[in-house]
């Protein structure tokens, strides 16, 4: 269950009903095929943040099937998005979904391991979104920090990790290492003098920061 009360999450989602049919199809495909994508409330948050920020370039780690990618695209269709995904099947499905939105000229999906791809990506980004391997967020951040422009908007999903980051009683034994790393990641961003950060108890926890 998400860290937020599940009843509250369901209530919020029940109010987010003005959804493009193409997004509904992606949601249904993800549910049917057990593919983890951002929740509808996080999707809407990404759209609003992108509308406000109007970034020229966005970097996303963890495309899955393009749900979050397209959530940012519709917020500011002029943005150029580079999204990284290591699963080949998901890359292919994401490209199909992006084609449905006629966004092939704005969104580039790069297949491969994020750590390797990040070393090859050049240029600065005005917005960065993490929704990839949670245990690797620290490494991803270290590889991405210098690619963030001044006042870059930095967003990460699942930072409360099903409550395991919040309290020991929520810990699942095999997830202890990931929870510890996520706590270190959150502290690292908070302690970094170049960032201003907050945490939102939205869905499974969202971190939002601005690079000074």
Helices and strands as residue ranges (DSSP letters): H 6-15, H 21-32, H 40-53, E 57-61, H 67-75, E 80-85, H 88-100, E 107-111, H 114-120, E 125-130, G 134-136, H 137-144, G 145-147, E 148-157, G 161-163, G 168-170, G 173-175, H 176-191, E 195-200, E 206-211
